[in-house]
């Protein structure tokens, strides 16, 4: 598909739009339907589109597997870290009220951090999976 100019131009336009929509879903998930899992899958779909149009090797150069592994681990650590922070502040595990002096502010901080961790883990894991499947089909 590297020779199809129209696909390359349309993909270069769509990929940033898809990523922007993923950020919208990520940060709007606290206030309405949607959230971290959906945002992670949408973000991964932008990377998958890049891979389909520009090739696996190009996408791996843009987004190395080591970064994806780190992203998946950091997302899980962020999720768990919010729970541990709540425990250290005297609350229950993942009790967002304990994260700030004001319970409402603690809820906002906790939800944003949890959703960020889940979104990062989901996006990284989905891209790692598609890289693995694409590599196996090339053999």
C-alpha positions in Angstrom: 0.0 0.0 0.0 3.0 2.3 0.0 2.4 3.2 -3.6 -1.2 4.3 -3.1 -0.9 8.1 -2.7 -4.6 8.7 -1.8 -4.5 6.3 1.1 -1.3 7.8 2.4 -2.7 11.4 2.3 -6.0 10.4 3.8 -4.2 8.4 6.6 -2.0 11.4 7.4 -5.1 13.5 7.8 -7.1 10.8 9.8 -4.5 9.6 12.2 -4.2 12.9 14.1 -8.0 13.3 14.1 -8.4 9.8 15.5 -5.8 10.5 18.2 -7.6 13.8 19.1 -10.9 11.9 19.4 -9.2 9.4 21.7 -8.1 12.2 24.0 -11.6 13.6 24.0 -13.1 10.2 25.0 -10.3 9.8 27.6 -10.9 13.1 29.4 -14.7 13.2 28.8 -15.1 9.8 30.3 -15.2 11.2 33.8 -18.3 13.3 32.9 -20.2 11.0 30.5 -20.3 7.7 28.7 -17.0 6.4 27.5 -13.7 6.4 29.2 -10.3 4.8 29.4 -10.9 1.5 27.7 -12.6 3.0 24.8 -10.0 5.8 24.4 -7.2 3.2 24.5 -8.8 1.2 21.7 -9.4 4.3 19.7 -5.8 5.4 20.1 -4.6 1.9 19.2 -6.8 2.1 16.0 -4.8 5.2 14.9 -1.6 3.2 15.3 -3.1 0.2 13.4 -4.2 2.5 10.6 -0.6 3.8 10.4 0.7 0.2 10.3 -1.7 -0.8 7.5 -0.9 2.1 5.3 2.8 2.7 6.0 3.9 -0.8 6.9 4.9 -2.6 10.1 8.6 -1.6 10.1 7.8 2.1 9.7 5.3 2.0 12.5 7.8 0.1 14.7 10.3 2.8 14.1 7.8 5.5 15.1 6.5 3.5 18.1 9.2 1.0 19.3 8.0 -2.2 21.1 10.1 -1.2 24.2 8.1 2.0 24.6 4.8 0.0 24.3 6.0 -2.4 27.0 6.9 0.5 29.2 3.6 2.2 28.5 1.6 -0.9 29.5 3.6 -1.3 32.7 3.4 2.4 33.6 -0.4 2.3 33.1 -0.8 -0.6 35.4 1.5 0.9 38.0 -0.4 4.2 37.8 -3.6 2.4 38.5 -2.2 0.4 41.4 -0.3 3.5 42.6 -3.5 5.5 43.0 -4.9 2.7 45.2 -1.7 2.6 47.3 -1.7 6.4 47.6 -5.2 6.2 49.0 -4.1 3.5 51.5 -1.2 5.6 52.6 -3.5 8.6 53.1 -5.7 6.6 55.5 -8.4 5.5 53.1 -9.4 2.2 51.5 -7.7 0.9 48.4 -8.9 3.1 45.5 -10.9 5.3 47.9 -10.5 8.6 45.9 -11.9 10.7 48.8 -8.6 10.2 50.6 -6.5 11.6 47.8 -7.2 15.3 48.6 -8.4 17.4 51.5 -11.7 17.9 49.7 -13.5 14.7 48.8 -14.8 16.1 45.6 -11.3 17.1 44.4 -10.0 13.7 45.5 -12.7 12.0 43.3 -11.7 14.1 40.3 -8.0 13.4 40.8 -8.5 9.7 41.4 -10.8 9.2 38.4 -8.5 11.1 36.0 -5.4 9.2 37.1 -7.2 5.8 37.1 -8.5 6.4 33.6 -5.2 7.6 32.4 -3.6 4.4 33.6 -6.2 2.2 32.1 -6.1 4.1 28.7 -2.3 3.8 28.5 -2.3 0.1 29.4 -5.1 -0.7 26.9 -3.6 1.3 24.0 -0.1 -0.2 24.6 -1.4 -3.7 24.9 -3.6 -3.5 21.8 -0.7 -2.2 19.7 1.6 -4.9 21.1 -1.0 -7.5 20.2 -1.4 -6.2 16.6 2.4 -6.1 16.2 2.7 -9.7 17.4 -0.1 -10.8 15.0 1.4 -8.9 12.1 4.9 -10.3 12.8 3.5 -13.9 12.9 1.7 -13.5 9.6 4.9 -12.3 7.8 6.7 -15.6 8.6 
